[in-house]
Amino acid sequence: MKKRKIDTRTITLMSLLIALMVVFTRFISFETQFLRISFTFIPESLMGILFGPFWTGIGSAVADTVGMLLFPKGPYFPGFTLNAFISGAIYGFFYYKKELTWKRVVMATLSVTLIIHMFLTPLWLGLMYGVDIANLAWWAPRIVKNIIFFPIQVVATYYLGNKIPYKQFLSKSLTNLK
Ligand code: FOL
């Protein structure tokens, strides 16, 4: 198998998507101490489609670290950098070089929702702020957010993944054929 060269275009596109992740997470988001609602999954999924699990994990972790360094909104906690890496890796695993079917998008979104939003994030927030995460009242807004957000993310990802001819940006041979 031919190893893909990391060229200028790759670096440029990665940087753009990382910058978008920072903006989506830190500026175009709703955040309380315990809950964040953001559309960071959009640049993150695009990165997954284009660059695969490893680079999307790295890119997401870089976006988290750079975002916290430049625009801190609370104490830095490494658990969220791990969250960023794992969620990026999940999107890359499901979307890279694959057709984005409804089933695939549902599987990826479900994995991130269960592993990151419903398990790791509550764990980190519990450790960080010393809250009792056995308290059901604490879970209510999180559960409601995830139930409402799930179909929104699935539909948005499906259309983004299938309606944008982004692959032409990457494949020179394709554009040369035209
Ligand atoms: N530490 C690091 N490294 N990155 C951060 O972004 C960060 N943020 C906070 C504190 N330390 C940090 C601020 N607190 C959520 C809520 C509050 C919060 C951090 C995260 C949260 O609910 N996150 C969800 C949704 C993320 C999204 O949709 O963008 C999650 O499941 O991770």
Backbone and ligand atoms as CSV (ligand in chain L), in Angstrom:
chain,resi,resn,atom,element,x,y,z
A,1,MET,N,N,0.831,-1.201,0.000
A,1,MET,CA,C,0.000,0.000,0.000
A,1,MET,C,C,0.867,1.253,0.000
A,2,LYS,N,N,0.486,2.196,-0.843
A,2,LYS,CA,C,1.268,3.434,-0.916
A,2,LYS,C,C,0.967,4.324,0.287
A,3,LYS,N,N,2.015,4.760,0.934
A,3,LYS,CA,C,1.838,5.634,2.093
A,3,LYS,C,C,1.539,7.040,1.585
A,4,ARG,N,N,0.487,7.651,2.130
A,4,ARG,CA,C,0.156,9.002,1.662
A,4,ARG,C,C,1.169,10.006,2.202
A,5,LYS,N,N,1.664,10.828,1.269
A,5,LYS,CA,C,2.635,11.848,1.651
A,5,LYS,C,C,1.918,12.970,2.392
A,6,ILE,N,N,2.546,13.465,3.459
A,6,ILE,CA,C,1.965,14.625,4.126
A,6,ILE,C,C,2.471,15.862,3.398
A,7,ASP,N,N,1.631,16.396,2.515
A,7,ASP,CA,C,2.072,17.536,1.729
A,7,ASP,C,C,1.487,18.842,2.261
A,8,THR,N,N,1.795,19.913,1.557
A,8,THR,CA,C,1.353,21.246,1.995
A,8,THR,C,C,-0.165,21.316,2.097
A,9,ARG,N,N,-0.838,20.688,1.120
A,9,ARG,CA,C,-2.289,20.755,1.099
A,9,ARG,C,C,-2.897,20.071,2.327
A,10,THR,N,N,-2.311,18.937,2.705
A,10,THR,CA,C,-2.788,18.222,3.889
A,10,THR,C,C,-2.632,19.091,5.135
A,11,ILE,N,N,-1.435,19.677,5.291
A,11,ILE,CA,C,-1.156,20.529,6.457
A,11,ILE,C,C,-2.136,21.706,6.486
A,12,THR,N,N,-2.353,22.335,5.325
A,12,THR,CA,C,-3.233,23.498,5.244
A,12,THR,C,C,-4.662,23.125,5.635
A,13,LEU,N,N,-5.150,22.026,5.069
A,13,LEU,CA,C,-6.520,21.602,5.333
A,13,LEU,C,C,-6.693,21.183,6.799
A,14,MET,N,N,-5.707,20.477,7.329
A,14,MET,CA,C,-5.745,20.080,8.746
A,14,MET,C,C,-5.797,21.326,9.631
A,15,SER,N,N,-4.952,22.314,9.326
A,15,SER,CA,C,-4.906,23.538,10.140
A,15,SER,C,C,-6.238,24.262,10.097
A,16,LEU,N,N,-6.833,24.336,8.906
A,16,LEU,CA,C,-8.128,25.002,8.756
A,16,LEU,C,C,-9.196,24.299,9.601
A,17,LEU,N,N,-9.220,22.969,9.525
A,17,LEU,CA,C,-10.225,22.211,10.275
A,17,LEU,C,C,-9.981,22.315,11.789
A,18,ILE,N,N,-8.706,22.340,12.200
A,18,ILE,CA,C,-8.388,22.518,13.624
A,18,ILE,C,C,-8.870,23.893,14.091
A,19,ALA,N,N,-8.607,24.931,13.274
A,19,ALA,CA,C,-9.059,26.284,13.619
A,19,ALA,C,C,-10.584,26.324,13.740
A,20,LEU,N,N,-11.263,25.640,12.815
A,20,LEU,CA,C,-12.733,25.590,12.870
A,20,LEU,C,C,-13.217,24.900,14.149
A,21,MET,N,N,-12.520,23.821,14.539
A,21,MET,CA,C,-12.895,23.122,15.781
A,21,MET,C,C,-12.756,24.042,16.983
A,22,VAL,N,N,-11.662,24.820,17.012
A,22,VAL,CA,C,-11.450,25.752,18.116
A,22,VAL,C,C,-12.594,26.766,18.158
A,23,VAL,N,N,-12.938,27.329,16.998
A,23,VAL,CA,C,-14.002,28.333,16.937
A,23,VAL,C,C,-15.350,27.729,17.343
A,24,PHE,N,N,-15.662,26.545,16.814
A,24,PHE,CA,C,-16.940,25.903,17.143
A,24,PHE,C,C,-17.036,25.559,18.634
A,25,THR,N,N,-15.910,25.113,19.225
A,25,THR,CA,C,-15.955,24.721,20.638
A,25,THR,C,C,-15.972,25.938,21.565
A,26,ARG,N,N,-15.133,26.936,21.248
A,26,ARG,CA,C,-14.949,28.041,22.205
A,26,ARG,C,C,-15.877,29.215,21.967
A,27,PHE,N,N,-16.362,29.417,20.741
A,27,PHE,CA,C,-17.152,30.619,20.455
A,27,PHE,C,C,-18.589,30.344,20.038
A,28,ILE,N,N,-18.789,29.375,19.143
A,28,ILE,CA,C,-20.160,29.123,18.689
A,28,ILE,C,C,-20.718,27.957,19.490
A,29,SER,N,N,-20.742,28.100,20.810
A,29,SER,CA,C,-21.234,26.994,21.629
A,29,SER,C,C,-21.957,27.543,22.839
A,30,PHE,N,N,-22.754,26.675,23.434
A,30,PHE,CA,C,-23.420,27.020,24.675
A,30,PHE,C,C,-22.721,26.223,25.758
A,31,GLU,N,N,-22.270,26.894,26.811
A,31,GLU,CA,C,-21.539,26.155,27.837
A,31,GLU,C,C,-21.899,26.591,29.245
A,32,THR,N,N,-22.181,25.609,30.083
A,32,THR,CA,C,-22.293,25.867,31.515
A,32,THR,C,C,-21.150,25.079,32.153
A,33,GLN,N,N,-21.078,25.126,33.460
A,33,GLN,CA,C,-20.003,24.401,34.141
A,33,GLN,C,C,-20.059,22.904,33.816
A,34,PHE,N,N,-21.277,22.396,33.613
A,34,PHE,CA,C,-21.442,20.949,33.485
A,34,PHE,C,C,-21.897,20.457,32.115
A,35,LEU,N,N,-22.209,21.384,31.229
A,35,LEU,CA,C,-22.740,20.938,29.947
A,35,LEU,C,C,-22.275,21.867,28.838
A,36,ARG,N,N,-21.889,21.265,27.729
A,36,ARG,CA,C,-21.535,22.078,26.563
A,36,ARG,C,C,-22.306,21.538,25.375
A,37,ILE,N,N,-22.842,22.459,24.584
A,37,ILE,CA,C,-23.508,22.069,23.341
A,37,ILE,C,C,-22.764,22.765,22.223
A,38,SER,N,N,-22.210,21.978,21.290
A,38,SER,CA,C,-21.440,22.599,20.210
A,38,SER,C,C,-21.564,21.797,18.926
A,39,PHE,N,N,-21.170,22.466,17.830
A,39,PHE,CA,C,-21.199,21.807,16.523
A,39,PHE,C,C,-19.794,21.424,16.057
A,40,THR,N,N,-18.926,21.177,17.042
A,40,THR,CA,C,-17.552,20.776,16.747
A,40,THR,C,C,-17.499,19.480,15.936
A,41,PHE,N,N,-18.581,18.693,16.030
A,41,PHE,CA,C,-18.588,17.424,15.280
A,41,PHE,C,C,-18.517,17.653,13.761
A,42,ILE,N,N,-18.876,18.876,13.312
A,42,ILE,CA,C,-18.863,19.121,11.860
A,42,ILE,C,C,-17.425,19.139,11.302
A,43,PRO,N,N,-16.534,20.055,11.771
A,43,PRO,CA,C,-15.152,19.966,11.265
A,43,PRO,C,C,-14.468,18.649,11.651
A,44,GLU,N,N,-14.854,18.102,12.803
A,44,GLU,CA,C,-14.230,16.849,13.258
A,44,GLU,C,C,-14.609,15.687,12.335
A,45,SER,N,N,-15.884,15.635,11.924
A,45,SER,CA,C,-16.302,14.558,11.018
A,45,SER,C,C,-15.671,14.739,9.638
A,46,LEU,N,N,-15.580,16.009,9.182
A,46,LEU,CA,C,-14.930,16.253,7.885
A,46,LEU,C,C,-13.484,15.772,7.926
A,47,MET,N,N,-12.808,16.031,9.054
A,47,MET,CA,C,-11.432,15.568,9.199
A,47,MET,C,C,-11.390,14.045,9.188
A,48,GLY,N,N,-12.361,13.420,9.832
A,48,GLY,CA,C,-12.440,11.961,9.846
A,48,GLY,C,C,-12.587,11.392,8.451
A,49,ILE,N,N,-13.449,12.030,7.642
A,49,ILE,CA,C,-13.684,11.596,6.274
A,49,ILE,C,C,-12.393,11.700,5.456
A,50,LEU,N,N,-11.675,12.804,5.653
A,50,LEU,CA,C,-10.513,13.103,4.808
A,50,LEU,C,C,-9.213,12.460,5.279
A,51,PHE,N,N,-9.030,12.335,6.602
A,51,PHE,CA,C,-7.701,11.956,7.094
A,51,PHE,C,C,-7.634,10.698,7.953
A,52,GLY,N,N,-8.769,10.111,8.309
A,52,GLY,CA,C,-8.721,8.843,9.036
A,52,GLY,C,C,-8.567,8.994,10.541
A,53,PRO,N,N,-8.667,7.854,11.251
A,53,PRO,CA,C,-8.741,7.889,12.710
A,53,PRO,C,C,-7.528,8.496,13.416
A,54,PHE,N,N,-6.327,8.147,12.983
A,54,PHE,CA,C,-5.153,8.615,13.715
A,54,PHE,C,C,-5.018,10.139,13.654
A,55,TRP,N,N,-5.041,10.689,12.433
A,55,TRP,CA,C,-4.840,12.127,12.278
A,55,TRP,C,C,-6.002,12.933,12.813
A,56,THR,N,N,-7.204,12.372,12.757
A,56,THR,CA,C,-8.351,13.091,13.315
A,56,THR,C,C,-8.267,13.110,14.847
A,57,GLY,N,N,-7.793,12.002,15.429
A,57,GLY,CA,C,-7.563,11.975,16.880
A,57,GLY,C,C,-6.551,13.035,17.277
A,58,ILE,N,N,-5.413,13.052,16.567
A,58,ILE,CA,C,-4.351,14.032,16.851
A,58,ILE,C,C,-4.881,15.459,16.648
A,59,GLY,N,N,-5.538,15.692,15.517
A,59,GLY,CA,C,-6.054,17.029,15.202
A,59,GLY,C,C,-7.038,17.527,16.260
A,60,SER,N,N,-7.922,16.638,16.713
A,60,SER,CA,C,-8.905,17.026,17.722
A,60,SER,C,C,-8.235,17.327,19.061
A,61,ALA,N,N,-7.226,16.522,19.417
A,61,ALA,CA,C,-6.508,16.749,20.674
A,61,ALA,C,C,-5.746,18.078,20.605
A,62,VAL,N,N,-5.154,18.370,19.439
A,62,VAL,CA,C,-4.458,19.649,19.253
A,62,VAL,C,C,-5.454,20.806,19.377
A,63,ALA,N,N,-6.634,20.641,18.753
A,63,ALA,CA,C,-7.660,21.697,18.820
A,63,ALA,C,C,-8.084,21.947,20.264
A,64,ASP,N,N,-8.233,20.882,21.046
A,64,ASP,CA,C,-8.614,21.050,22.458
A,64,ASP,C,C,-7.528,21.799,23.228
A,65,THR,N,N,-6.273,21.362,23.033
A,65,THR,CA,C,-5.162,21.966,23.773
A,65,THR,C,C,-4.958,23.421,23.376
A,66,VAL,N,N,-4.906,23.674,22.063
A,66,VAL,CA,C,-4.711,25.044,21.580
A,66,VAL,C,C,-5.879,25.934,22.019
A,67,GLY,N,N,-7.098,25.407,21.907
A,67,GLY,CA,C,-8.290,26.166,22.296
A,67,GLY,C,C,-8.262,26.546,23.762
A,68,MET,N,N,-7.838,25.601,24.620
A,68,MET,CA,C,-7.786,25.889,26.062
A,68,MET,C,C,-6.653,26.864,26.383
A,69,LEU,N,N,-5.538,26.756,25.652
A,69,LEU,CA,C,-4.407,27.667,25.889
A,69,LEU,C,C,-4.772,29.091,25.497
A,70,LEU,N,N,-5.421,29.231,24.339
A,70,LEU,CA,C,-5.725,30.571,23.829
A,70,LEU,C,C,-6.958,31.181,24.485
A,71,PHE,N,N,-7.990,30.352,24.696
A,71,PHE,CA,C,-9.252,30.876,25.220
A,71,PHE,C,C,-9.738,30.046,26.399
A,72,PRO,N,N,-9.008,30.059,27.507
A,72,PRO,CA,C,-9.380,29.214,28.644
A,72,PRO,C,C,-10.726,29.643,29.229
A,73,LYS,N,N,-11.550,28.661,29.523
A,73,LYS,CA,C,-12.888,28.940,30.055
A,73,LYS,C,C,-13.086,28.104,31.291
A,74,GLY,N,N,-12.072,27.935,32.063
A,74,GLY,CA,C,-12.177,27.003,33.183
A,74,GLY,C,C,-10.839,26.321,33.305
A,75,PRO,N,N,-10.674,25.464,34.289
A,75,PRO,CA,C,-9.378,24.805,34.477
A,75,PRO,C,C,-9.134,23.776,33.377
A,76,TYR,N,N,-7.875,23.683,32.926
A,76,TYR,CA,C,-7.525,22.663,31.936
A,76,TYR,C,C,-7.585,21.300,32.600
A,77,PHE,N,N,-8.262,20.367,31.952
A,77,PHE,CA,C,-8.320,19.007,32.475
A,77,PHE,C,C,-7.971,18.036,31.348
A,78,PRO,N,N,-6.910,17.201,31.529
A,78,PRO,CA,C,-6.434,16.349,30.427
A,78,PRO,C,C,-7.461,15.329,29.947
A,79,GLY,N,N,-8.435,14.996,30.783
A,79,GLY,CA,C,-9.468,14.048,30.378
A,79,GLY,C,C,-10.194,14.503,29.114
A,80,PHE,N,N,-10.387,15.827,28.962
A,80,PHE,CA,C,-11.095,16.322,27.789
A,80,PHE,C,C,-10.227,16.255,26.527
A,81,THR,N,N,-8.904,16.284,26.717
A,81,THR,CA,C,-8.009,16.093,25.573
A,81,THR,C,C,-8.104,14.644,25.098
A,82,LEU,N,N,-8.200,13.733,26.067
A,82,LEU,CA,C,-8.396,12.319,25.731
A,82,LEU,C,C,-9.745,12.130,25.027
A,83,ASN,N,N,-10.790,12.791,25.542
A,83,ASN,CA,C,-12.102,12.762,24.871
A,83,ASN,C,C,-11.974,13.180,23.414
A,84,ALA,N,N,-11.251,14.283,23.185
A,84,ALA,CA,C,-11.090,14.809,21.830
A,84,ALA,C,C,-10.393,13.770,20.953
A,85,PHE,N,N,-9.340,13.163,21.474
A,85,PHE,CA,C,-8.615,12.161,20.683
A,85,PHE,C,C,-9.531,10.977,20.342
A,86,ILE,N,N,-10.223,10.460,21.356
A,86,ILE,CA,C,-11.071,9.277,21.126
A,86,ILE,C,C,-12.211,9.594,20.163
A,87,SER,N,N,-12.874,10.749,20.338
A,87,SER,CA,C,-13.997,11.036,19.434
A,87,SER,C,C,-13.497,11.236,18.009
A,88,GLY,N,N,-12.368,11.921,17.838
A,88,GLY,CA,C,-11.789,12.076,16.502
A,88,GLY,C,C,-11.476,10.726,15.879
A,89,ALA,N,N,-10.890,9.847,16.696
A,89,ALA,CA,C,-10.542,8.515,16.204
A,89,ALA,C,C,-11.798,7.731,15.804
A,90,ILE,N,N,-12.877,7.904,16.564
A,90,ILE,CA,C,-14.127,7.202,16.238
A,90,ILE,C,C,-14.682,7.692,14.891
A,91,TYR,N,N,-14.724,9.023,14.694
A,91,TYR,CA,C,-15.229,9.532,13.415
A,91,TYR,C,C,-14.348,9.046,12.258
A,92,GLY,N,N,-13.049,9.068,12.458
A,92,GLY,CA,C,-12.136,8.605,11.410
A,92,GLY,C,C,-12.332,7.130,11.107
A,93,PHE,N,N,-12.523,6.349,12.164
A,93,PHE,CA,C,-12.712,4.910,12.010
A,93,PHE,C,C,-13.964,4.609,11.180
A,94,PHE,N,N,-15.050,5.331,11.448
A,94,PHE,CA,C,-16.299,5.048,10.732
A,94,PHE,C,C,-16.384,5.705,9.350
A,95,TYR,N,N,-15.711,6.869,9.171
A,95,TYR,CA,C,-15.967,7.652,7.959
A,95,TYR,C,C,-14.859,7.614,6.903
A,96,TYR,N,N,-13.637,7.275,7.306
A,96,TYR,CA,C,-12.516,7.374,6.365
A,96,TYR,C,C,-12.615,6.328,5.259
A,97,LYS,N,N,-12.602,6.782,4.022
A,97,LYS,CA,C,-12.663,5.900,2.845
A,97,LYS,C,C,-13.873,4.974,2.864
A,98,LYS,N,N,-14.965,5.454,3.470
A,98,LYS,CA,C,-16.174,4.636,3.518
A,98,LYS,C,C,-17.333,5.471,2.979
A,99,GLU,N,N,-18.347,4.777,2.501
A,99,GLU,CA,C,-19.542,5.492,2.095
A,99,GLU,C,C,-20.324,5.869,3.350
A,100,LEU,N,N,-20.759,7.126,3.424
A,100,LEU,CA,C,-21.482,7.552,4.632
A,100,LEU,C,C,-22.961,7.180,4.531
A,101,THR,N,N,-23.268,5.948,4.909
A,101,THR,CA,C,-24.660,5.504,4.917
A,101,THR,C,C,-25.308,5.960,6.225
A,102,TRP,N,N,-26.648,5.930,6.267
A,102,TRP,CA,C,-27.345,6.297,7.510
A,102,TRP,C,C,-26.863,5.413,8.653
A,103,LYS,N,N,-26.726,4.115,8.377
A,103,LYS,CA,C,-26.328,3.167,9.418
A,103,LYS,C,C,-24.964,3.538,10.011
A,104,ARG,N,N,-24.022,3.855,9.119
A,104,ARG,CA,C,-22.669,4.190,9.535
A,104,ARG,C,C,-22.641,5.460,10.380
A,105,VAL,N,N,-23.409,6.477,9.945
A,105,VAL,CA,C,-23.458,7.748,10.674
A,105,VAL,C,C,-24.117,7.542,12.043
A,106,VAL,N,N,-25.183,6.723,12.073
A,106,VAL,CA,C,-25.848,6.431,13.346
A,106,VAL,C,C,-24.887,5.704,14.291
A,107,MET,N,N,-24.133,4.734,13.760
A,107,MET,CA,C,-23.188,3.973,14.586
A,107,MET,C,C,-22.102,4.874,15.173
A,108,ALA,N,N,-21.535,5.760,14.343
A,108,ALA,CA,C,-20.478,6.654,14.813
A,108,ALA,C,C,-21.022,7.608,15.880
A,109,THR,N,N,-22.193,8.192,15.591
A,109,THR,CA,C,-22.773,9.160,16.529
A,109,THR,C,C,-23.156,8.481,17.842
A,110,LEU,N,N,-23.701,7.268,17.722
A,110,LEU,CA,C,-24.074,6.516,18.919
A,110,LEU,C,C,-22.837,6.192,19.763
A,111,SER,N,N,-21.743,5.782,19.102
A,111,SER,CA,C,-20.515,5.463,19.832
A,111,SER,C,C,-20.005,6.683,20.602
A,112,VAL,N,N,-19.935,7.833,19.911
A,112,VAL,CA,C,-19.428,9.044,20.573
A,112,VAL,C,C,-20.378,9.467,21.698
A,113,THR,N,N,-21.678,9.373,21.439
A,113,THR,CA,C,-22.652,9.775,22.457
A,113,THR,C,C,-22.501,8.915,23.714
A,114,LEU,N,N,-22.410,7.599,23.523
A,114,LEU,CA,C,-22.347,6.711,24.688
A,114,LEU,C,C,-20.984,6.774,25.383
A,115,ILE,N,N,-19.892,6.646,24.604
A,115,ILE,CA,C,-18.558,6.574,25.221
A,115,ILE,C,C,-18.127,7.934,25.775
A,116,ILE,N,N,-18.276,8.980,24.963
A,116,ILE,CA,C,-17.764,10.298,25.364
A,116,ILE,C,C,-18.798,11.065,26.201
A,117,HIS,N,N,-19.965,11.329,25.601
A,117,HIS,CA,C,-20.916,12.237,26.263
A,117,HIS,C,C,-21.588,11.641,27.489
A,118,MET,N,N,-21.843,10.313,27.460
A,118,MET,CA,C,-22.586,9.725,28.570
A,118,MET,C,C,-21.703,8.964,29.570
A,119,PHE,N,N,-20.439,8.727,29.212
A,119,PHE,CA,C,-19.584,8.011,30.155
A,119,PHE,C,C,-18.354,8.824,30.586
A,120,LEU,N,N,-17.460,9.134,29.643
A,120,LEU,CA,C,-16.212,9.804,30.025
A,120,LEU,C,C,-16.415,11.241,30.523
A,121,THR,N,N,-17.214,12.038,29.785
A,121,THR,CA,C,-17.418,13.422,30.220
A,121,THR,C,C,-18.011,13.509,31.636
A,122,PRO,N,N,-19.094,12.767,31.945
A,122,PRO,CA,C,-19.587,12.812,33.322
A,122,PRO,C,C,-18.526,12.388,34.342
A,123,LEU,N,N,-17.703,11.412,33.944
A,123,LEU,CA,C,-16.621,10.958,34.836
A,123,LEU,C,C,-15.638,12.094,35.112
A,124,TRP,N,N,-15.196,12.786,34.032
A,124,TRP,CA,C,-14.232,13.897,34.188
A,124,TRP,C,C,-14.836,15.042,34.996
A,125,LEU,N,N,-16.092,15.379,34.675
A,125,LEU,CA,C,-16.729,16.496,35.386
A,125,LEU,C,C,-16.887,16.150,36.870
A,126,GLY,N,N,-17.210,14.885,37.136
A,126,GLY,CA,C,-17.321,14.428,38.520
A,126,GLY,C,C,-15.994,14.553,39.248
A,127,LEU,N,N,-14.916,14.146,38.596
A,127,LEU,CA,C,-13.580,14.230,39.199
A,127,LEU,C,C,-13.147,15.681,39.382
A,128,MET,N,N,-13.440,16.493,38.336
A,128,MET,CA,C,-12.995,17.893,38.347
A,128,MET,C,C,-13.670,18.715,39.420
A,129,TYR,N,N,-14.994,18.583,39.464
A,129,TYR,CA,C,-15.754,19.475,40.340
A,129,TYR,C,C,-16.260,18.771,41.594
A,130,GLY,N,N,-15.920,17.499,41.749
A,130,GLY,CA,C,-16.307,16.775,42.943
A,130,GLY,C,C,-17.809,16.617,43.126
A,131,VAL,N,N,-18.546,16.570,41.976
A,131,VAL,CA,C,-19.986,16.371,42.128
A,131,VAL,C,C,-20.301,14.888,42.262
A,132,ASP,N,N,-21.445,14.610,42.823
A,132,ASP,CA,C,-21.897,13.244,42.970
A,132,ASP,C,C,-22.657,12.850,41.707
A,133,ILE,N,N,-21.998,12.069,40.843
A,133,ILE,CA,C,-22.660,11.764,39.575
A,133,ILE,C,C,-23.683,10.629,39.708
A,134,ALA,N,N,-23.934,10.189,40.945
A,134,ALA,CA,C,-25.022,9.238,41.170
A,134,ALA,C,C,-26.347,9.991,41.299
A,135,ASN,N,N,-26.243,11.330,41.373
A,135,ASN,CA,C,-27.439,12.167,41.509
A,135,ASN,C,C,-28.178,12.287,40.166
A,136,LEU,N,N,-29.392,11.799,40.135
A,136,LEU,CA,C,-30.150,11.760,38.883
A,136,LEU,C,C,-30.490,13.147,38.342
A,137,ALA,N,N,-30.710,14.083,39.241
A,137,ALA,CA,C,-31.038,15.462,38.823
A,137,ALA,C,C,-29.881,16.056,38.021
A,138,TRP,N,N,-28.659,15.653,38.351
A,138,TRP,CA,C,-27.485,16.150,37.644
A,138,TRP,C,C,-27.462,15.623,36.207
A,139,TRP,N,N,-28.004,14.420,36.006
A,139,TRP,CA,C,-27.995,13.789,34.676
A,139,TRP,C,C,-29.066,14.334,33.738
A,140,ALA,N,N,-30.154,14.856,34.311
A,140,ALA,CA,C,-31.313,15.227,33.488
A,140,ALA,C,C,-30.967,16.117,32.290
A,141,PRO,N,N,-30.288,17.285,32.500
A,141,PRO,CA,C,-29.994,18.129,31.336
A,141,PRO,C,C,-29.102,17.421,30.313
A,142,ARG,N,N,-28.164,16.625,30.780
A,142,ARG,CA,C,-27.261,15.882,29.883
A,142,ARG,C,C,-28.038,14.881,29.024
A,143,ILE,N,N,-28.952,14.160,29.653
A,143,ILE,CA,C,-29.744,13.166,28.928
A,143,ILE,C,C,-30.641,13.849,27.895
A,144,VAL,N,N,-31.300,14.936,28.314
A,144,VAL,CA,C,-32.177,15.673,27.402
A,144,VAL,C,C,-31.362,16.210,26.224
A,145,LYS,N,N,-30.200,16.826,26.510
A,145,LYS,CA,C,-29.348,17.364,25.437
A,145,LYS,C,C,-28.991,16.277,24.436
A,146,ASN,N,N,-28.574,15.119,24.925
A,146,ASN,CA,C,-28.116,14.062,24.014
A,146,ASN,C,C,-29.250,13.458,23.195
A,147,ILE,N,N,-30.439,13.365,23.786
A,147,ILE,CA,C,-31.578,12.832,23.040
A,147,ILE,C,C,-31.971,13.792,21.915
A,148,ILE,N,N,-31.957,15.100,22.222
A,148,ILE,CA,C,-32.325,16.084,21.196
A,148,ILE,C,C,-31.225,16.209,20.142
A,149,PHE,N,N,-29.975,16.167,20.602
A,149,PHE,CA,C,-28.853,16.425,19.705
A,149,PHE,C,C,-28.551,15.259,18.759
A,150,PHE,N,N,-28.839,14.056,19.201
A,150,PHE,CA,C,-28.505,12.869,18.411
A,150,PHE,C,C,-29.043,12.927,16.965
A,151,PRO,N,N,-30.369,13.100,16.786
A,151,PRO,CA,C,-30.863,13.148,15.390
A,151,PRO,C,C,-30.321,14.344,14.615
A,152,ILE,N,N,-30.087,15.469,15.308
A,152,ILE,CA,C,-29.548,16.654,14.634
A,152,ILE,C,C,-28.160,16.336,14.072
A,153,GLN,N,N,-27.334,15.707,14.886
A,153,GLN,CA,C,-25.975,15.364,14.447
A,153,GLN,C,C,-25.990,14.340,13.314
A,154,VAL,N,N,-26.883,13.342,13.425
A,154,VAL,CA,C,-26.948,12.306,12.389
A,154,VAL,C,C,-27.323,12.923,11.039
A,155,VAL,N,N,-28.377,13.728,11.026
A,155,VAL,CA,C,-28.848,14.331,9.767
A,155,VAL,C,C,-27.789,15.290,9.206
A,156,ALA,N,N,-27.211,16.133,10.071
A,156,ALA,CA,C,-26.197,17.095,9.617
A,156,ALA,C,C,-24.986,16.369,9.029
A,157,THR,N,N,-24.529,15.314,9.701
A,157,THR,CA,C,-23.358,14.579,9.209
A,157,THR,C,C,-23.662,13.892,7.882
A,158,TYR,N,N,-24.850,13.284,7.796
A,158,TYR,CA,C,-25.212,12.572,6.569
A,158,TYR,C,C,-25.188,13.528,5.374
A,159,TYR,N,N,-25.797,14.714,5.549
A,159,TYR,CA,C,-25.848,15.651,4.425
A,159,TYR,C,C,-24.486,16.255,4.119
A,160,LEU,N,N,-23.737,16.581,5.164
A,160,LEU,CA,C,-22.389,17.117,4.936
A,160,LEU,C,C,-21.499,16.103,4.233
A,161,GLY,N,N,-21.607,14.860,4.673
A,161,GLY,CA,C,-20.757,13.814,4.137
A,161,GLY,C,C,-21.121,13.416,2.721
A,162,ASN,N,N,-22.391,13.620,2.350
A,162,ASN,CA,C,-22.828,13.134,1.043
A,162,ASN,C,C,-23.066,14.209,0.001
A,163,LYS,N,N,-23.227,15.461,0.441
A,163,LYS,CA,C,-23.579,16.502,-0.518
A,163,LYS,C,C,-22.413,17.403,-0.900
A,164,ILE,N,N,-21.311,17.303,-0.159
A,164,ILE,CA,C,-20.174,18.173,-0.490
A,164,ILE,C,C,-19.116,17.382,-1.249
A,165,PRO,N,N,-18.713,17.857,-2.418
A,165,PRO,CA,C,-17.712,17.108,-3.196
A,165,PRO,C,C,-16.298,17.399,-2.707
A,166,TYR,N,N,-16.130,17.326,-1.359
A,166,TYR,CA,C,-14.849,17.676,-0.743
A,166,TYR,C,C,-13.715,16.780,-1.195
A,167,LYS,N,N,-14.037,15.569,-1.651
A,167,LYS,CA,C,-12.959,14.635,-1.993
A,167,LYS,C,C,-12.115,15.155,-3.143
A,168,GLN,N,N,-12.731,15.995,-3.972
A,168,GLN,CA,C,-11.994,16.567,-5.098
A,168,GLN,C,C,-10.855,17.477,-4.641
A,169,PHE,N,N,-11.005,18.030,-3.420
A,169,PHE,CA,C,-9.930,18.875,-2.894
A,169,PHE,C,C,-8.654,18.072,-2.734
A,170,LEU,N,N,-8.839,16.805,-2.402
A,170,LEU,CA,C,-7.685,15.993,-2.060
A,170,LEU,C,C,-7.090,15.227,-3.226
A,171,SER,N,N,-7.946,14.824,-4.169
A,171,SER,CA,C,-7.389,13.963,-5.198
A,171,SER,C,C,-7.103,14.731,-6.489
A,172,LYS,N,N,-5.842,14.928,-6.718
A,172,LYS,CA,C,-5.384,15.668,-7.891
A,172,LYS,C,C,-5.831,14.982,-9.175
A,173,SER,N,N,-5.668,13.649,-9.180
A,173,SER,CA,C,-5.970,12.911,-10.399
A,173,SER,C,C,-7.429,13.101,-10.808
A,174,LEU,N,N,-8.296,13.185,-9.786
A,174,LEU,CA,C,-9.715,13.362,-10.073
A,174,LEU,C,C,-9.967,14.686,-10.783
A,175,THR,N,N,-9.358,15.755,-10.244
A,175,THR,CA,C,-9.589,17.070,-10.854
A,175,THR,C,C,-8.942,17.142,-12.238
A,176,ASN,N,N,-7.812,16.439,-12.400
A,176,ASN,CA,C,-7.132,16.454,-13.695
A,176,ASN,C,C,-7.961,15.773,-14.778
A,177,LEU,N,N,-8.782,14.816,-14.374
A,177,LEU,CA,C,-9.591,14.086,-15.332
A,177,LEU,C,C,-10.658,14.961,-15.968
A,178,LYS,N,N,-11.051,16.000,-15.233
A,178,LYS,CA,C,-12.180,16.807,-15.692
A,178,LYS,C,C,-11.801,17.733,-16.833
L,1,FOL,N1,N,-10.152,20.963,29.787
L,1,FOL,C1,C,-9.823,20.689,28.498
L,1,FOL,N2,N,-8.653,20.084,28.226
L,1,FOL,N3,N,-10.660,21.001,27.475
L,1,FOL,C2,C,-11.863,21.595,27.693
L,1,FOL,O1,O,-12.589,21.876,26.726
L,1,FOL,C3,C,-12.244,21.910,29.031
L,1,FOL,N4,N,-13.438,22.500,29.298
L,1,FOL,C4,C,-13.762,22.751,30.564
L,1,FOL,C5,C,-12.885,22.427,31.594
L,1,FOL,N5,N,-11.685,21.843,31.338
L,1,FOL,C6,C,-11.348,21.569,30.067
L,1,FOL,C7,C,-15.071,23.412,30.833
L,1,FOL,N6,N,-16.102,22.502,31.248
L,1,FOL,C8,C,-18.383,19.850,28.933
L,1,FOL,C9,C,-18.966,20.690,29.849
L,1,FOL,C10,C,-18.193,21.561,30.590
L,1,FOL,C11,C,-16.836,21.623,30.440
L,1,FOL,C12,C,-16.243,20.788,29.488
L,1,FOL,C13,C,-17.032,19.897,28.760
L,1,FOL,C14,C,-19.244,18.934,28.120
L,1,FOL,O2,O,-20.405,18.757,28.422
L,1,FOL,N7,N,-18.744,18.317,27.059
L,1,FOL,C15,C,-19.513,17.401,26.277
L,1,FOL,C16,C,-19.981,17.959,24.971
L,1,FOL,C17,C,-18.899,18.502,24.088
L,1,FOL,C18,C,-19.404,19.140,22.810
L,1,FOL,O3,O,-20.531,18.887,22.362
L,1,FOL,O4,O,-18.607,19.909,22.243
L,1,FOL,C19,C,-18.705,16.149,26.080
L,1,FOL,O5,O,-19.346,15.081,26.032
L,1,FOL,O6,O,-17.466,16.232,26.014
